[in-house]
Structure formats: structure tokens, C-alpha cells
Amino acid sequence: MSYFALALVPLLGAAALAGAALLASPAEALAREAADTRAATSLTLTAAPAVVEYGGSAMVSGDLATAGTVVAGAALTISSSTDGLNWADVAGATTDVEGHFSLQVTPAAAYGRTVFRVTYAGSGTLQPATAQVDVGSRAALTAPPAPRTVGRGSGFAVSGLLQPRHLAGTAAVTISCYRRESAVWVLRKTVPAGIVDQPDASIYSATISLPLAGKWRLQACHADDAHVASWSAVSTIVAVTARPDAPVWNRDGVTTLPELMASRRASRQLVVVTGARLGSRDGVLRLFDYRDGDWVEALAVTARLGKRGLIDGLRRHAGSLTTPTGIWRLPGYVFGTHRRPANGVKMAYRHITRRSWWSSERNATYNTWVETGRHVYGEHLADYPVQYEFAVSSGYNARPNSRIFGRGAGIFLHVFGRGYTAGCVSVARGDMIRLLRWLDPAARPACVVGTLRTGTRTSIYAY
């Protein structure tokens, strides 16, 4: 045998031994652990609370000890995972003189469960240790706004905000309807709600009809496989009358615009914007409530329209600086530059940040709110702090109505700027605040824009 071959034998033997070590059986691995002469350690981890509200935080804490003696000054690593497989370090911690440690953590808002793990790497005299704990998370629901009075068996709409965002059809939201009976609120009916997903939240909505006269309250509930069950606050009391609501008719002898319109989209609140004719740049914005079988005018103020005036909504295209005619359901939320809505606003509210855009991109985000750090082709909402201090989408070419790319995006009702708009409807700041306070999602509000001329499809009376 050559010298090279003789020298190779020990090397092959060492490699074989290393491979054997890697292929050791579980029993052999346990035997090696048992041969570890370092002292065993015990590590605990708890969380308080074990379930947090949406966006909330918990305190994780525990103790490190060995043979009943605390281990002080030990460096620990805290990590988190939403699936129990992929981990990310959160922070470090050090045990105090009593072997104790604690750290405030925030679970991932988009998931119903976050696992937190603490790891001690060990030392020359102490063995490593690890422990973990689950922290559950509830979704957040705003209370369903309800009408003050409604006829027995008459339908009305409710809607609210659900966070985090859920894809349409994937979230289980139900509306619980409680009736006051012998001084106790009794659950009499539950109604499933539909979901409209938004970029960073969702809107739930349902149509309710209450079968018995009396006092009722509503509450939204969310439950799915990902989150711990959660409930909204309860609504204000709904007084249900013994008879169904009366149909629309001119009971008071005053002929209002809604009573002359061909259709009102089953709405109980109408924002009516009129101009004298196509091309008009000035108009009047009126608010109408349906009350006890009649339409009542709640507000009438001057309004500015697009720089090139009114245009047939079926012929409008993006960039034309025109205000479209038509009738549309309003979305389920209003928005503005303030962190909180003005006092008295009943609609769900969205705060404009530097990440807020209204998309004109040719994809699924077209004519929707987008919250992102990247540049979006469309309108950067924060660039208009005066106009969008208080605002709401008219619903033109936008959810919950149909959308057609190229017809134009971002037709809002907003505060006066310096002059005429790029297609929106603007009013004085105080009037816009009154409009937002007046809007009631339970009344299924709609926006109507048209001319005062008769006999045309763009006439206010044609809708």
C-alpha cells in the first residue's frame, strides 16, 4: 500500500465517525445530553393579558433558575412567530437579581395569534433553555349606527369598520338584535353581514328588519378561525313602531326634489346637487331626510362644481375637469386630515396620512383609497389639507357602485379651495362639517347630481 493510501485511512475513519455522529439515534442524542456536565436550567414565560384588543400590547415575563437557585444577569433573546415555524427576534432582556425578566410586546395586528419565545443560550456552567407563550388578538369593530325610530318589519341598513383588513367573504361578522323585555335585553335575531375589503381595513354592512314593536339595540360580533371572538359596543336604542314605515308621499303639501325624482335608490338620506344646465360651474347642495313618510330639507347651501361645469356622467372621462351627473350610493366612511372625526359624526372615519393615496392606476385599486409608502399614480390626499380637512366620496364610479376605468376617479364632496374644482363638489367648511354630522349609515345615504332642466337624462328629476 502506498504512503498516500496509508495516510488516507485515518482521515476516512474520522469522516466516518463524524457522519455516524450526525446520524445518531434519538437515544444516542439523549445520552450525549445526559453527558453534559453543566447544570440544568429552568426557564418560564407567561403573558398578561393572554388576549389583547386590536393593536394592543401584552407584558411577557418569566424566571430563569437552576437547581432552585435564581440566575441573575443572564442575557435572553425574545423572538416572535405567527405560524410557529418562522421566527424573528423582537428584543433582548437580562434577568435581574431575582432571576426575573419582563418585556412589553405587541402582537402582529393582522393575525389572531402571535407566539413569543424566550431563549437562554447557556454558559460554561449552565445548560441552555427555552420557553414560549401564545398571545391571542381580537379584531376591532365599530358599533353599528342605528335609526332612532323605524317601522316594524321595515328594512334599514347598518355598517361599520372592521380591523384588521379581511378579504370580502372571508370574515364572519353578524349583527345581534336585542329586544328589551321585562327589564332585560333578550337576543331575538342575528343577521349575517357582508364584507367590503379596503386596503387597510374592511367595511361590514347588513340590512336589518325588526319583527316586533318595542325598544331594540344592535351589536356587531366578529368570529373566525384566526381571531378570538370580539364584539362592538352596542348601538343606541331603536324605537320600533307598531306599523311598517309609510311609503313616500307628499303628506305635508310641500313638493320637494326627492318627491319629483324617478328613483331614490331606497335611500332615506339624499345629498342633492343641482346646476341650472350642463356646463354650470355653480350650484346648490341640499340635504334631504326621509321622516315619517315625507322628505324634509335639512340644509341648502351654495356649491362650486368642476372648472368646466356639469357633464353627463355616462360621457365623462378622466382629466376633463367636469362634474358628472348621476345617482350613487355613498361609501361606508368619511375622511379627513384630523386624527379623529368632528364631534357627532356617525359614519366610520379614515385619517389622511402621508401614506394615503386615491388610486387612478389601472388595476384592482382603481378609484379606491390606498395606504402605502410607495408612489401611487393618482391623488396624494395629504397634498390638499384645506380641501380634504373634511370630505367624503360622492360614490361616482366607485365602490359600492360600479367602476369603469377611464371614467375618472376621486369625485369627492369637500371643503372650498381657491376656486372651482377638478370635478368634485365643494362647499364652505362649516357646511361640510354639518353634512358629515348629518350622514347616517343606517339611512343608506346617496348622492344625486343633475341639472334643473326637465326632459333629459341628466335632469335631477330623471334619477
C-alpha positions as CSV (number, residue, x, y, z in Angstrom):
1,M,0.0,0.0,0.0
2,S,1.3,3.5,-0.9
3,Y,2.1,6.1,1.7
4,F,-0.8,8.2,0.4
5,A,-3.2,5.4,0.8
6,L,-1.9,4.7,4.4
7,A,-2.4,8.4,5.3
8,L,-5.9,8.4,3.9
9,V,-7.2,5.6,6.2
10,P,-7.2,7.7,9.4
11,L,-8.9,10.6,7.5
12,L,-11.6,8.3,6.2
13,G,-12.1,6.9,9.7
14,A,-12.5,10.4,11.2
15,A,-15.0,11.3,8.5
16,A,-17.0,8.1,9.1
17,L,-17.1,8.9,12.8
18,A,-18.4,12.4,12.1
19,G,-21.0,11.0,9.8
20,A,-22.0,8.5,12.4
21,A,-22.4,11.3,14.9
22,L,-24.7,13.2,12.6
23,L,-26.8,10.0,12.1
24,A,-27.0,9.3,15.8
25,S,-30.3,7.8,17.0
26,P,-32.6,9.8,19.4
27,A,-31.4,7.6,22.2
28,E,-27.8,8.4,21.5
29,A,-28.6,12.1,21.3
30,L,-30.3,11.9,24.7
31,A,-27.2,10.0,26.0
32,R,-25.0,12.9,24.9
33,E,-27.2,15.4,26.6
34,A,-27.1,13.4,29.7
35,A,-23.3,13.5,29.5
36,D,-23.5,17.3,29.6
37,T,-21.9,18.2,32.9
38,R,-23.3,21.7,33.0
39,A,-26.1,22.4,35.5
40,A,-29.7,22.1,34.1
41,T,-31.7,25.3,33.9
42,S,-35.5,26.0,34.0
43,L,-37.0,29.0,32.1
44,T,-40.6,30.1,32.3
45,L,-42.7,32.6,30.2
46,T,-46.2,34.0,30.7
47,A,-48.2,36.8,29.1
48,A,-50.6,39.2,30.6
49,P,-53.1,39.7,29.2
50,A,-53.3,36.4,27.2
51,V,-55.7,38.1,24.7
52,V,-55.3,41.7,23.6
53,E,-57.6,44.1,21.7
54,Y,-56.7,45.0,18.2
55,G,-53.4,47.0,18.2
56,G,-52.9,46.4,21.9
57,S,-49.8,45.1,23.7
58,A,-49.1,42.5,26.4
59,M,-46.4,42.0,29.1
60,V,-44.4,38.8,28.8
61,S,-42.3,37.8,31.8
62,G,-40.6,34.8,33.4
63,D,-37.8,33.5,35.5
64,L,-34.5,31.7,35.0
65,A,-33.3,29.3,37.7
66,T,-31.0,26.3,38.2
67,A,-31.4,23.7,41.0
68,G,-33.8,26.1,42.8
69,T,-31.3,29.0,42.6
70,V,-32.1,32.1,40.6
71,V,-29.8,33.0,37.7
72,A,-29.1,36.8,37.7
73,G,-27.6,38.8,34.9
74,A,-28.3,36.3,32.2
75,A,-28.8,37.5,28.6
76,L,-32.0,36.4,26.9
77,T,-33.4,36.7,23.4
78,I,-37.2,37.3,22.8
79,S,-38.5,36.3,19.4
80,S,-41.9,36.1,17.8
81,S,-43.8,34.0,15.2
82,T,-47.2,34.0,13.6
83,D,-47.1,30.4,12.4
84,G,-44.8,28.7,15.0
85,L,-42.2,28.0,12.2
86,N,-40.7,31.3,11.1
87,W,-39.2,33.4,13.9
88,A,-38.0,37.0,14.1
89,D,-36.0,38.5,17.0
90,V,-38.0,41.1,18.9
91,A,-35.7,42.3,21.6
92,G,-33.2,41.3,24.3
93,A,-33.7,41.0,28.0
94,T,-31.5,40.5,31.1
95,T,-32.6,38.7,34.3
96,D,-32.5,40.8,37.4
97,V,-31.0,39.9,40.8
98,E,-34.0,37.6,41.4
99,G,-33.7,35.9,38.0
100,H,-36.8,37.7,36.7
101,F,-37.3,39.4,33.4
102,S,-40.2,41.2,31.7
103,L,-40.8,43.0,28.3
104,Q,-43.8,44.7,26.7
105,V,-44.6,43.2,23.3
106,T,-47.2,44.0,20.6
107,P,-48.7,41.0,18.7
108,A,-48.9,41.2,14.9
109,A,-52.1,43.1,14.3
110,A,-53.0,41.2,11.1
111,Y,-53.0,37.8,12.8
112,G,-55.2,36.4,15.6
113,R,-52.3,34.6,17.4
114,T,-48.6,35.5,17.9
115,V,-46.2,33.1,19.6
116,F,-43.5,34.7,21.7
117,R,-40.4,32.7,22.6
118,V,-37.6,33.4,25.1
119,T,-34.2,31.7,24.7
120,Y,-31.2,31.4,27.0
121,A,-28.1,30.3,25.1
122,G,-26.4,28.8,28.2
123,S,-22.9,29.3,29.6
124,G,-19.8,27.4,30.5
125,T,-21.6,26.1,33.7
126,L,-25.3,26.3,32.7
127,Q,-27.3,24.5,30.0
128,P,-29.4,26.4,27.5
129,A,-33.2,26.7,27.9
130,T,-36.2,28.0,26.1
131,A,-39.9,28.7,26.7
132,Q,-42.8,30.1,24.7
133,V,-46.3,31.5,25.2
134,D,-49.3,32.4,22.9
135,V,-50.9,35.8,22.8
136,G,-54.3,36.0,21.2
137,S,-55.7,39.0,19.4
138,R,-59.2,40.3,18.8
139,A,-60.5,42.2,15.8
140,A,-61.9,45.7,16.3
141,L,-65.4,46.6,15.3
142,T,-67.2,49.9,15.5
143,A,-70.8,49.9,16.7
144,P,-73.5,49.6,14.1
145,P,-75.2,53.1,13.9
146,A,-79.0,52.5,14.1
147,P,-82.0,54.8,13.3
148,R,-83.8,56.4,16.3
149,T,-87.2,55.1,15.0
150,V,-88.2,52.6,12.4
151,G,-91.4,50.8,11.4
152,R,-92.0,47.2,12.4
153,G,-90.6,44.9,9.6
154,S,-89.2,47.9,7.6
155,G,-85.6,47.3,6.4
156,F,-82.7,49.6,7.2
157,A,-79.0,49.4,6.6
158,V,-76.2,49.3,9.2
159,S,-72.5,49.4,8.5
160,G,-69.2,49.8,10.4
161,L,-65.4,49.4,10.3
162,L,-63.7,46.1,10.9
163,Q,-59.9,45.9,11.6
164,P,-57.6,44.3,10.5
165,R,-58.5,44.1,6.9
166,H,-60.4,40.9,5.8
167,L,-61.0,39.8,2.2
168,A,-64.6,40.0,1.1
169,G,-66.4,36.9,2.0
170,T,-63.8,35.6,4.5
171,A,-64.8,37.3,7.7
172,A,-67.7,36.2,9.9
173,V,-69.5,39.3,11.2
174,T,-73.0,39.0,12.5
175,I,-75.4,41.7,13.9
176,S,-77.1,40.6,17.1
177,C,-80.5,42.3,17.7
178,Y,-81.6,42.5,21.3
179,R,-85.2,43.5,22.5
180,R,-86.0,45.0,25.9
181,E,-88.3,42.6,27.7
182,S,-89.2,42.7,31.4
183,A,-86.2,45.0,32.1
184,V,-83.8,42.5,30.3
185,W,-82.2,42.7,26.9
186,V,-83.1,39.5,25.1
187,L,-81.4,38.3,21.9
188,R,-84.2,37.9,19.3
189,K,-82.4,37.9,16.0
190,T,-79.0,37.6,14.4
191,V,-78.2,38.8,10.8
192,P,-75.0,37.9,8.8
193,A,-73.2,40.9,7.5
194,G,-71.3,41.3,4.2
195,I,-67.7,42.5,3.9
196,V,-66.2,45.0,1.6
197,D,-62.4,44.9,1.9
198,Q,-60.3,48.1,1.8
199,P,-56.5,48.4,1.6
200,D,-56.0,48.5,5.4
201,A,-59.5,47.8,6.9
202,S,-62.9,46.4,5.9
203,I,-66.4,47.7,6.0
204,Y,-69.2,45.4,7.2
205,S,-72.8,46.0,6.3
206,A,-76.2,44.4,6.7
207,T,-79.9,45.1,6.1
208,I,-81.9,44.7,9.3
209,S,-85.7,44.5,9.8
210,L,-87.0,44.1,13.4
211,P,-90.2,42.0,13.7
212,L,-91.7,43.3,16.9
213,A,-92.6,46.8,18.2
214,G,-90.6,48.0,21.2
215,K,-87.1,49.0,22.2
216,W,-84.1,47.3,20.4
217,R,-80.3,47.6,20.5
218,L,-77.8,46.2,18.0
219,Q,-74.3,44.8,18.4
220,A,-71.8,43.5,15.8
221,C,-69.8,40.3,16.5
222,H,-66.7,39.0,14.7
223,A,-65.5,35.4,15.0
224,D,-63.3,33.4,12.6
225,D,-60.6,30.7,12.9
226,A,-57.8,33.3,13.1
227,H,-59.0,35.6,15.9
228,V,-60.5,35.4,19.3
229,A,-64.2,36.4,19.2
230,S,-64.9,40.1,19.6
231,W,-67.9,42.4,20.0
232,S,-68.5,46.0,19.2
233,A,-70.2,48.5,21.6
234,V,-74.0,48.4,21.5
235,S,-75.9,50.8,19.3
236,T,-78.2,53.5,20.6
237,I,-81.8,52.4,21.3
238,V,-84.0,51.8,18.3
239,A,-87.7,52.5,18.8
240,V,-89.7,50.2,16.6
241,T,-93.3,51.3,15.9
242,A,-96.3,49.0,15.6
243,R,-96.8,49.7,11.9
244,P,-94.4,49.5,9.0
245,D,-93.0,52.7,7.6
246,A,-95.3,54.6,5.3
247,P,-94.4,54.9,1.6
248,V,-93.0,58.2,0.3
249,W,-95.9,60.6,-0.4
250,N,-96.4,64.4,-0.3
251,R,-98.1,64.4,3.1
252,D,-97.3,67.9,4.1
253,G,-98.3,69.5,0.8
254,V,-94.7,70.7,0.1
255,T,-93.2,69.3,-3.1
256,T,-89.5,68.6,-2.6
257,L,-86.9,67.4,-5.1
258,P,-86.8,63.8,-3.9
259,E,-90.6,63.5,-4.4
260,L,-90.2,64.6,-8.0
261,M,-87.3,62.2,-8.7
262,A,-87.9,58.9,-10.6
263,S,-85.8,56.9,-8.1
264,R,-84.0,57.3,-4.8
265,R,-82.1,54.1,-4.6
266,A,-84.0,53.0,-1.5
267,S,-82.2,55.7,0.4
268,R,-83.5,57.6,3.4
269,Q,-80.9,60.4,3.1
270,L,-80.1,62.2,-0.1
271,V,-77.3,64.7,-0.9
272,V,-78.8,66.5,-3.9
273,V,-76.5,68.8,-6.0
274,T,-78.1,70.8,-8.8
275,G,-76.9,73.2,-11.5
276,A,-79.1,75.2,-13.9
277,R,-77.9,73.3,-17.0
278,L,-75.0,71.2,-18.4
279,G,-71.8,73.3,-18.2
280,S,-72.9,75.1,-15.0
281,R,-70.0,75.7,-12.6
282,D,-72.1,76.9,-9.7
283,G,-74.9,75.0,-8.0
284,V,-76.8,74.3,-4.8
285,L,-76.2,71.4,-2.4
286,R,-79.3,70.3,-0.5
287,L,-79.7,67.6,2.2
288,F,-82.9,65.7,2.5
289,D,-84.1,63.3,5.2
290,Y,-87.0,60.8,4.9
291,R,-89.1,61.2,8.0
292,D,-92.4,59.6,8.8
293,G,-93.4,59.1,5.2
294,D,-92.2,62.5,3.9
295,W,-88.9,64.1,2.6
296,V,-87.7,67.1,4.7
297,E,-85.0,69.5,3.6
298,A,-82.3,69.7,6.2
299,L,-79.8,72.1,4.5
300,A,-79.4,74.2,1.3
301,V,-76.1,75.9,0.6
302,T,-74.2,77.2,-2.5
303,A,-71.7,74.8,-4.0
304,R,-68.8,75.0,-6.6
305,L,-68.5,72.4,-9.3
306,G,-65.8,71.5,-11.8
307,K,-63.9,74.2,-13.8
308,R,-65.7,73.0,-17.0
309,G,-69.0,72.5,-15.3
310,L,-71.6,69.7,-15.2
311,I,-71.4,66.9,-17.8
312,D,-73.5,63.8,-18.5
313,G,-72.0,61.2,-16.1
314,L,-72.2,58.5,-18.9
315,R,-69.9,60.6,-21.1
316,R,-67.4,61.8,-18.6
317,H,-63.7,60.8,-18.8
318,A,-60.7,61.3,-16.6
319,G,-59.0,64.7,-16.6
320,S,-61.9,66.6,-18.1
321,L,-62.3,68.9,-15.1
322,T,-66.1,68.3,-15.2
323,T,-68.6,67.2,-12.5
324,P,-70.6,64.1,-13.6
325,T,-74.4,63.8,-13.3
326,G,-76.0,60.7,-11.8
327,I,-77.0,59.0,-8.6
328,W,-74.8,56.8,-6.5
329,R,-74.7,55.2,-3.0
330,L,-72.2,56.8,-0.7
331,P,-69.4,54.6,0.7
332,G,-69.4,53.5,4.3
333,Y,-66.9,56.0,5.6
334,V,-65.9,59.7,5.6
335,F,-62.3,61.0,5.8
336,G,-60.2,64.0,6.7
337,T,-56.9,65.3,7.9
338,H,-57.7,65.2,11.7
339,R,-56.8,62.1,13.7
340,R,-60.4,61.9,14.9
341,P,-63.7,62.9,13.2
342,A,-65.6,66.0,14.2
343,N,-67.9,65.5,17.1
344,G,-71.2,64.0,16.1
345,V,-70.0,62.2,13.0
346,K,-71.8,58.8,12.8
347,M,-70.0,57.3,9.8
348,A,-66.8,55.3,10.0
349,Y,-63.8,57.6,9.7
350,R,-60.4,57.4,8.0
351,H,-57.5,59.6,8.8
352,I,-55.3,61.0,6.0
353,T,-51.6,60.4,6.5
354,R,-48.5,60.9,4.3
355,R,-49.2,57.3,3.1
356,S,-52.7,58.0,1.9
357,W,-53.5,58.0,-1.9
358,W,-56.6,57.8,-4.1
359,S,-55.6,55.5,-6.9
360,S,-56.0,56.1,-10.6
361,E,-53.9,53.0,-11.5
362,R,-55.3,50.5,-14.0
363,N,-55.7,47.6,-11.5
364,A,-57.9,46.4,-8.7
365,T,-57.1,49.6,-6.7
366,Y,-58.7,51.9,-9.3
367,N,-60.7,54.7,-7.7
368,T,-60.1,53.4,-4.1
369,W,-58.2,54.6,-1.1
370,V,-54.6,53.1,-1.0
371,E,-52.4,53.3,2.1
372,T,-48.8,52.7,1.1
373,G,-45.3,54.1,1.3
374,R,-44.8,53.8,-2.5
375,H,-45.8,56.4,-5.0
376,V,-49.2,55.7,-6.5
377,Y,-50.5,57.2,-9.7
378,G,-53.4,59.2,-8.6
379,E,-54.0,61.8,-5.9
380,H,-51.8,62.1,-2.8
381,L,-54.6,63.1,-0.3
382,A,-52.2,64.8,2.1
383,D,-51.3,67.4,-0.6
384,Y,-54.8,69.0,-0.1
385,P,-55.0,69.8,3.6
386,V,-57.6,72.6,3.1
387,Q,-60.0,70.8,0.7
388,Y,-59.8,67.4,2.4
389,E,-59.9,68.6,6.0
390,F,-63.4,67.1,5.9
391,A,-64.5,65.0,2.9
392,V,-66.5,62.1,1.6
393,S,-66.5,60.3,-1.7
394,S,-69.6,61.0,-3.8
395,G,-69.7,57.3,-4.9
396,Y,-69.2,58.2,-8.6
397,N,-67.6,55.3,-10.4
398,A,-66.5,53.9,-7.1
399,R,-67.5,51.2,-4.6
400,P,-70.1,50.4,-3.6
401,N,-71.2,51.4,-7.1
402,S,-69.9,50.0,-10.4
403,R,-66.4,51.1,-11.7
404,I,-65.3,51.7,-15.3
405,F,-61.7,52.5,-15.9
406,G,-61.2,55.9,-17.6
407,R,-64.4,57.5,-16.4
408,G,-62.5,59.3,-13.7
409,A,-61.5,58.8,-10.0
410,G,-61.8,60.8,-6.8
411,I,-65.0,62.7,-7.3
412,F,-65.5,64.0,-3.7
413,L,-67.6,66.3,-1.6
414,H,-65.1,68.5,0.2
415,V,-64.3,72.0,1.6
416,F,-63.9,75.0,-0.7
417,G,-60.5,75.6,-2.2
418,R,-59.4,78.7,-4.0
419,G,-61.8,78.3,-6.9
420,Y,-63.7,75.7,-8.9
421,T,-62.7,72.1,-8.6
422,A,-61.3,69.4,-10.9
423,G,-64.7,67.7,-10.9
424,C,-65.6,67.5,-7.2
425,V,-68.4,69.3,-5.4
426,S,-67.1,71.8,-2.8
427,V,-68.9,73.8,0.0
428,A,-67.9,76.0,2.9
429,R,-66.1,74.4,5.7
430,G,-68.9,74.8,8.2
431,D,-71.4,73.3,5.7
432,M,-69.1,70.3,5.1
433,I,-68.9,69.6,8.9
434,R,-72.8,69.8,9.1
435,L,-73.0,67.4,6.1
436,L,-70.7,64.8,7.8
437,R,-72.6,65.1,11.1
438,W,-75.9,64.6,9.3
439,L,-74.9,61.5,7.3
440,D,-76.2,58.3,8.9
441,P,-75.1,55.0,7.5
442,A,-78.3,53.4,8.7
443,A,-80.2,55.6,6.3
444,R,-78.3,54.2,3.2
445,P,-77.3,57.8,2.1
446,A,-77.0,58.5,-1.6
447,C,-75.6,61.4,-3.7
448,V,-77.5,62.8,-6.7
449,V,-76.1,65.3,-9.2
450,G,-78.1,66.8,-12.1
451,T,-79.4,69.8,-13.9
452,L,-82.7,71.5,-13.2
453,R,-83.8,71.1,-16.8
454,T,-86.6,68.7,-17.4
455,G,-86.9,66.0,-20.1
456,T,-83.3,65.0,-20.3
457,R,-81.4,62.0,-18.9
458,T,-79.1,64.4,-17.0
459,S,-82.1,66.1,-15.2
460,I,-82.2,65.8,-11.4
461,Y,-85.8,64.5,-12.0
462,A,-84.7,61.6,-14.1
463,Y,-83.0,59.7,-11.3
